[in-house]
Amino acid sequence: MKCAYCSTEIKKGTGTMFVYNTGLIKYYCSSRCFKNDVQMKRKFNKKETKERKHETQKQKAQ
């Protein structure tokens, strides 16, 4: 299974399953992903995440 928010692999027996009234089922790897997607209605931006990771790696190298 993959997380509905960040699309990382979820190990069997871990994570959270959220079922909507419509019957739609979404799986989340952590409470952070659940809160960002369901409660705060944020959208995951893979590009921003990669840029931040790149910036932190540059800072560590200096």
mmCIF file of the C-alpha atoms, coordinates in Angstrom:
data_MODEL
# 
_entry.id   MODEL 
# 
loop_
_atom_site.group_PDB 
_atom_site.id 
_atom_site.type_symbol 
_atom_site.label_atom_id 
_atom_site.label_alt_id 
_atom_site.label_comp_id 
_atom_site.label_asym_id 
_atom_site.label_entity_id 
_atom_site.label_seq_id 
_atom_site.pdbx_PDB_ins_code 
_atom_site.Cartn_x 
_atom_site.Cartn_y 
_atom_site.Cartn_z 
_atom_site.occupancy 
_atom_site.B_iso_or_equiv 
_atom_site.pdbx_formal_charge 
_atom_site.auth_seq_id 
_atom_site.auth_comp_id 
_atom_site.auth_asym_id 
_atom_site.auth_atom_id 
_atom_site.pdbx_PDB_model_num 
ATOM 1  C CA . MET A 1 1  ? 0.000   0.000  0.000  1.00 0.00 ? 1  MET A CA 1 
ATOM 2  C CA . LYS A 1 2  ? 1.026   3.593  -0.546 1.00 0.00 ? 2  LYS A CA 1 
ATOM 3  C CA . CYS A 1 3  ? 0.231   6.662  1.514  1.00 0.00 ? 3  CYS A CA 1 
ATOM 4  C CA . ALA A 1 4  ? -2.543  8.758  -0.046 1.00 0.00 ? 4  ALA A CA 1 
ATOM 5  C CA . TYR A 1 5  ? -0.687  11.979 0.833  1.00 0.00 ? 5  TYR A CA 1 
ATOM 6  C CA . CYS A 1 6  ? 3.046   11.439 0.309  1.00 0.00 ? 6  CYS A CA 1 
ATOM 7  C CA . SER A 1 7  ? 2.893   8.133  -1.648 1.00 0.00 ? 7  SER A CA 1 
ATOM 8  C CA . THR A 1 8  ? 5.516   6.327  0.429  1.00 0.00 ? 8  THR A CA 1 
ATOM 9  C CA . GLU A 1 9  ? 5.207   2.592  0.996  1.00 0.00 ? 9  GLU A CA 1 
ATOM 10 C CA . ILE A 1 10 ? 3.345   1.585  4.169  1.00 0.00 ? 10 ILE A CA 1 
ATOM 11 C CA . LYS A 1 11 ? 4.435   -1.560 5.984  1.00 0.00 ? 11 LYS A CA 1 
ATOM 12 C CA . LYS A 1 12 ? 1.747   -4.115 6.717  1.00 0.00 ? 12 LYS A CA 1 
ATOM 13 C CA . GLY A 1 13 ? 0.186   -3.557 10.139 1.00 0.00 ? 13 GLY A CA 1 
ATOM 14 C CA . THR A 1 14 ? 1.143   0.113  10.360 1.00 0.00 ? 14 THR A CA 1 
ATOM 15 C CA . GLY A 1 15 ? -0.433  3.401  9.322  1.00 0.00 ? 15 GLY A CA 1 
ATOM 16 C CA . THR A 1 16 ? -3.995  4.680  9.397  1.00 0.00 ? 16 THR A CA 1 
ATOM 17 C CA . MET A 1 17 ? -7.005  3.854  7.256  1.00 0.00 ? 17 MET A CA 1 
ATOM 18 C CA . PHE A 1 18 ? -9.620  6.600  6.807  1.00 0.00 ? 18 PHE A CA 1 
ATOM 19 C CA . VAL A 1 19 ? -13.037 5.761  5.347  1.00 0.00 ? 19 VAL A CA 1 
ATOM 20 C CA . TYR A 1 20 ? -15.239 8.547  3.982  1.00 0.00 ? 20 TYR A CA 1 
ATOM 21 C CA . ASN A 1 21 ? -19.057 8.435  4.109  1.00 0.00 ? 21 ASN A CA 1 
ATOM 22 C CA . THR A 1 22 ? -19.024 7.807  0.355  1.00 0.00 ? 22 THR A CA 1 
ATOM 23 C CA . GLY A 1 23 ? -17.050 4.593  0.863  1.00 0.00 ? 23 GLY A CA 1 
ATOM 24 C CA . LEU A 1 24 ? -13.727 5.982  -0.366 1.00 0.00 ? 24 LEU A CA 1 
ATOM 25 C CA . ILE A 1 25 ? -10.810 4.484  1.583  1.00 0.00 ? 25 ILE A CA 1 
ATOM 26 C CA . LYS A 1 26 ? -7.474  6.274  2.000  1.00 0.00 ? 26 LYS A CA 1 
ATOM 27 C CA . TYR A 1 27 ? -4.372  4.970  3.758  1.00 0.00 ? 27 TYR A CA 1 
ATOM 28 C CA . TYR A 1 28 ? -1.842  7.202  5.556  1.00 0.00 ? 28 TYR A CA 1 
ATOM 29 C CA . CYS A 1 29 ? 1.669   6.368  6.752  1.00 0.00 ? 29 CYS A CA 1 
ATOM 30 C CA . SER A 1 30 ? 1.658   8.839  9.668  1.00 0.00 ? 30 SER A CA 1 
ATOM 31 C CA . SER A 1 31 ? -0.545  11.183 11.635 1.00 0.00 ? 31 SER A CA 1 
ATOM 32 C CA . ARG A 1 32 ? 1.275   14.087 9.953  1.00 0.00 ? 32 ARG A CA 1 
ATOM 33 C CA . CYS A 1 33 ? 0.080   12.938 6.513  1.00 0.00 ? 33 CYS A CA 1 
ATOM 34 C CA . PHE A 1 34 ? -3.448  12.354 7.813  1.00 0.00 ? 34 PHE A CA 1 
ATOM 35 C CA . LYS A 1 35 ? -3.680  15.808 9.413  1.00 0.00 ? 35 LYS A CA 1 
ATOM 36 C CA . ASN A 1 36 ? -2.249  17.601 6.376  1.00 0.00 ? 36 ASN A CA 1 
ATOM 37 C CA . ASP A 1 37 ? -4.589  15.863 3.927  1.00 0.00 ? 37 ASP A CA 1 
ATOM 38 C CA . VAL A 1 38 ? -7.888  15.456 5.806  1.00 0.00 ? 38 VAL A CA 1 
ATOM 39 C CA . GLN A 1 39 ? -7.935  18.100 8.503  1.00 0.00 ? 39 GLN A CA 1 
ATOM 40 C CA . MET A 1 40 ? -5.958  20.940 6.867  1.00 0.00 ? 40 MET A CA 1 
ATOM 41 C CA . LYS A 1 41 ? -6.858  19.991 3.257  1.00 0.00 ? 41 LYS A CA 1 
ATOM 42 C CA . ARG A 1 42 ? -3.311  20.534 1.987  1.00 0.00 ? 42 ARG A CA 1 
ATOM 43 C CA . LYS A 1 43 ? -1.932  19.082 -1.226 1.00 0.00 ? 43 LYS A CA 1 
ATOM 44 C CA . PHE A 1 44 ? 1.448   17.347 -1.296 1.00 0.00 ? 44 PHE A CA 1 
ATOM 45 C CA . ASN A 1 45 ? 3.998   19.062 -3.538 1.00 0.00 ? 45 ASN A CA 1 
ATOM 46 C CA . LYS A 1 46 ? 6.787   16.652 -4.475 1.00 0.00 ? 46 LYS A CA 1 
ATOM 47 C CA . LYS A 1 47 ? 8.803   19.385 -6.206 1.00 0.00 ? 47 LYS A CA 1 
ATOM 48 C CA . GLU A 1 48 ? 9.007   21.569 -3.078 1.00 0.00 ? 48 GLU A CA 1 
ATOM 49 C CA . THR A 1 49 ? 10.046  18.588 -0.974 1.00 0.00 ? 49 THR A CA 1 
ATOM 50 C CA . LYS A 1 50 ? 12.917  17.755 -3.343 1.00 0.00 ? 50 LYS A CA 1 
ATOM 51 C CA . GLU A 1 51 ? 14.079  21.390 -3.375 1.00 0.00 ? 51 GLU A CA 1 
ATOM 52 C CA . ARG A 1 52 ? 14.144  21.564 0.430  1.00 0.00 ? 52 ARG A CA 1 
ATOM 53 C CA . LYS A 1 53 ? 16.083  18.306 0.616  1.00 0.00 ? 53 LYS A CA 1 
ATOM 54 C CA . HIS A 1 54 ? 18.577  19.662 -1.899 1.00 0.00 ? 54 HIS A CA 1 
ATOM 55 C CA . GLU A 1 55 ? 19.023  22.894 0.077  1.00 0.00 ? 55 GLU A CA 1 
ATOM 56 C CA . THR A 1 56 ? 19.656  21.067 3.354  1.00 0.00 ? 56 THR A CA 1 
ATOM 57 C CA . GLN A 1 57 ? 22.231  18.807 1.718  1.00 0.00 ? 57 GLN A CA 1 
ATOM 58 C CA . LYS A 1 58 ? 24.068  21.864 0.363  1.00 0.00 ? 58 LYS A CA 1 
ATOM 59 C CA . GLN A 1 59 ? 24.062  23.494 3.803  1.00 0.00 ? 59 GLN A CA 1 
ATOM 60 C CA . LYS A 1 60 ? 25.469  20.346 5.426  1.00 0.00 ? 60 LYS A CA 1 
ATOM 61 C CA . ALA A 1 61 ? 28.254  20.177 2.830  1.00 0.00 ? 61 ALA A CA 1 
ATOM 62 C CA . GLN A 1 62 ? 29.443  23.685 3.680  1.00 0.00 ? 62 GLN A CA 1 
# 
